[in-house]
């Protein structure tokens, strides 16, 4: 199984300034992410950065990195540019590991890559896990996904879906699925993505993956047994991850 991991990294962050360069046990976070992702079995792992300081930090620690434009509206647009800079073939599988996920399980990275290889009808593969907390189910910051019988995504939402018609707010059975922000793409899809118009409900939900569904692309979903490790969105998250590495 052949795949390339690309780690998009943007220096600006509203909640945590200079997040990719935040120190975790003596190394910048983006370096930690890339070093871990490289152990997944990928043919190549590359950081796609929007700032020279990120590229320099990666190169200093032996991590492959390239400089992309600063004006990309999304991480997928940055991946599309990286595909061209790397000269990837259209049929190449690209796994997007977010630059703030230093604890992403290697098995999960391999699983989404393998799923996309196995599902030729899909342009994207992603992951989810069962929700066992009513608070998470009701939380709009927790993205939910509903799939069909072939494990292809019907819809992603910040709303609690599926919703039980009777009985009030309660976890439905079978358990609803929480989306994990890990994707495998075909390079051909990434090259088409920047030209796709936004979906109306993409703007409503602020979920970029809805654009693919709106335009008829299929998304295969791997269901993991449990949530991956803590991602880093806030200073509190960073301290938790630092404690784990320590």
N, C-alpha and C positions, 0 to 999 in steps of 0.2 A: 504494500500500500504506500503510495507516494503522496506526500502533501507538504506544503510550505506553511509555516506559522509566520504571520505578520502581526506585530504588536504596535498598534497606533498609539502615539504619545503626543499629547498637546500640553504645552507649558502652562497656559492660562487655566485656572480653576477657580471658580467662585468661592467654594467652601474651603479649599485647601491650596493656597498659592504654591506654585512650583512643585506640584504633586509628583510628577515623574522623578524628580531629583531628591525627594524626601529620603533621608537616611534610614535604612533598616539593617541593623547589625553591621554597619560599616560599608554598606553598598547602597547606591541609589535604587529606589524601588523599581524603576523600569529595568535596571540591570538584573535584579532579583527575578522579576517576571520572565525576562528573556532567557536567563540561565535555566530556570525551571522548565520553561516551555521546550527548550532544546533537548531535554531528556525524554520527550514524548515519543521520539522516533521520527520526528519530522526530518525531511531532507535538508531543510534550511530554516533558520529562525532569524528574522530581521525586524528591527525596530524602525517604524516609519514615523519620523519626528517632524514637528513644525518649527523647531528652534535648534540652532547650531549647538547650544549648550547641552542639549540632550544627546545629540549625535556624538559630541566630544566625550561625554561621560561614558557612553556605551563603548566607543572605540578604546578608551583608556582601560576598560576591563575586558577587552577581547570579544565584545558583542557586536555583531554585524548591524549597521544602522545606515539609513539614508535620510536625506533632508527632503521633505515635501513642502508644498505650498502652505502658506499660513491662512489662506482664505477658504479652506474647505468647510462646507456647512455641516458635514457629518463625518464620522469615522469611516463609513463605507466609501465616501468620496476619496478619502485619503488612501484607503486600500486600493481603490481603482488606479490612482496615480502610481502607487507602489508596484502594482502588477506590471504596468508599462515600463517603469524604471528597471525592474528586474527582468523584463523580457519573458514573462511567464506565458506559456501556451494557453489558448482559450480553454482547453480541457483540464488544465491544472486545478487541483483542489487547494484552496487557501483557507487556513483556519485563523480566525481573528481572536486572539487572546488579548483582552483588555489590559492596558498598562497599569491598572490599579488592582490586579488580581494576583498577588504574589503567592497565594495558596491554592491556585486552581489545580485540581487533581489531574495528574498526567493521564490516567485512564479515561477521564472524561474528554480530554483533548483528542485522544485516539478514537474514542467512541464516535464523536461527531464527524471526524474525517472518514472513518470506516462506513458510517451510515450514508454519507453522501456518495461514496464510491458504490454502495450497494443499491442506491435508489436513483436510477437514471432519470426518472420523471421529475425529480426535485432539483431546483436550482440552489437551494440552501438547506443545510441541516443545522439543528440547534438542540438544546437540551432543556429538560424540566425535571422537577421532582415533586412528589406528593406533598400537599400542605396538611399539616397536622395541628395547626393553631388557628382558632377562630379569629384572633387578632390579625394574623398575617392574611387570612382570607379577606378580611374587611379593609385592609390597609391599601390605599391607592398607590403607595410607593412599591407595593409588591405586585408585579405584573403576572397575570394569570393567562393560561393558554388552554383552549379546548381543541381536541384533536378528533379525527374520524377513526373508523375501524382499521385504517391502514397506517395509523400514526402520522397522518399529515395534518397540519394545523388548519383548523377552521377559522380561528380568530384569537387575537391577543387583546387583553384589556386590563386597565387598572381597576375596573369594577369587579366585584365578586361574581365570577362566572365559573360553572353554571350556577344559577340561582334557583333555590327550591321555591316553587310557587306557594306551597303551604308550609306553615310551621315557623315562619319568621327567620331571623338570622341564625343559621346553624350550618356546620360543615356538611355538605352533601356527601352521599355515598354512591359510587366510589369517590375517593378523595380528589378534590380539585388539584390542578397542577400549577406550580409556580415556575415561571419561565426563568431560566438561567441565561445570562447574557454572554453566551459562548456560541459562535457561529462558524460553520464551514460553508464556503461559497465555491462555485465554479468561477474561474477567472473571467469567463465570457459574460457571466451575469454581472460581475463587478464593473466590467467595462461599460455595460449598458445602463447600470444604475443611475449615474449622474444625469442622464437625459430623461429619466422617468419623471413625470409630473407627480407632485405630492397628492396623496389620497386625502379626501376631506376628513375622514375619521383619523388619519395619521396626525393631522393638525390638532384635532380634538383631544386625542389620547396622548399626544407627544410620544408616539411609538413608531420608529422608522420602519420596522419590519412589516407594518401594515401596508406600506407602499408596494412591496413585492406581491402581497396577496391581492391588492386592488388591481394590479396589472396582470394577474393570472398566473404568477409564478407559484410553484408549490414549495412548501417548507416541511421537511421531514423532522420529526421530533423524537429524540432519544430520551427515555424516562430513566433517570438515575434513582437509586434507592434513597439518597439523602442529599441535602444541600452541600455545595462545595464550601471551602473555607471562607473566612471573612474577607470581603473586598474592602478597599480603602476609599471612602467618600468624604470622611470628616477627620478632624484631628483625633477624636476619640477612637475611630476605627484604626488610625495609624498607631496609636499607643497600644491597642490590643494586639495588632500584628507584631509590633516590636517586642512585646512581652513573649509572644509565642516563639519568635526567633531566638530571643535571649535564653 
